[in-house]
């Protein structure tokens, strides 16, 4: 009861309650809650404000956004869904010589369909942790050298960059579904362009302060990403292949 003897109004709290309930429904249905959707919007509309919120208020930006690492893993789960719609990872092995595939089938003791299904499953399961570790560890070291903030903030910045880079490539997902051959041609340049855009939008006054610094550091970052994607792909496909051959 308030000082004037009247019951306090609770109607103003109802919109927040409804919003929270809708957020729970959205997260249950899609794996993305209101915080995730807010982060997606703000990464396109005001990316520097997102970074400033993480810097000032910690890993959830005061409860406004999801943790950068969790969001990155969720984004990659969505990527795996698109890959599955396109037929899975087994398409990457279609160019394998028939003799090599026959030798793998004999070693595994499986039928062709069983082997390819296991190959697709294992490659998908290993792709996210494999690529994340191989990309994130060197990027963290680079960002740590460029950032004036502490190491915990550098961790958030690293995955915020990876989140922005992934989100800026998402418009290509429609092309992946509608015209996969064209997507294969454009995927590498779009990937590098998205990385450059993420670095430019998120890094001003944080990773670079002058136009010259932006170009030089951006070039270093793009070269590093290009180099890292080679072992990331080899490790992912190699471990998936080994698991499909030697595990039941």
Secondary structure by P-SEA (a helix, b strand, c coil): ccccccccccccaaaaaaaaaaaaaaaaaccccaaaaaaaaaaaccaaaaaaaaaccccccccccccaaaaaaaaaaaaaaaaaaacccccccccccaaaaaaaaaaacccaaaaaaaaaaaaaaaaaaaaaaacaaaaaaaaaaaccccaaaaaaaaaaaaaaaaaaaccaaaaaaccaaaaaaaaaaaaaaaaaaaaaaaccccccccaaaaaaaaaaaaaaaaaaaaaaaaaaaaaaaaaacccc
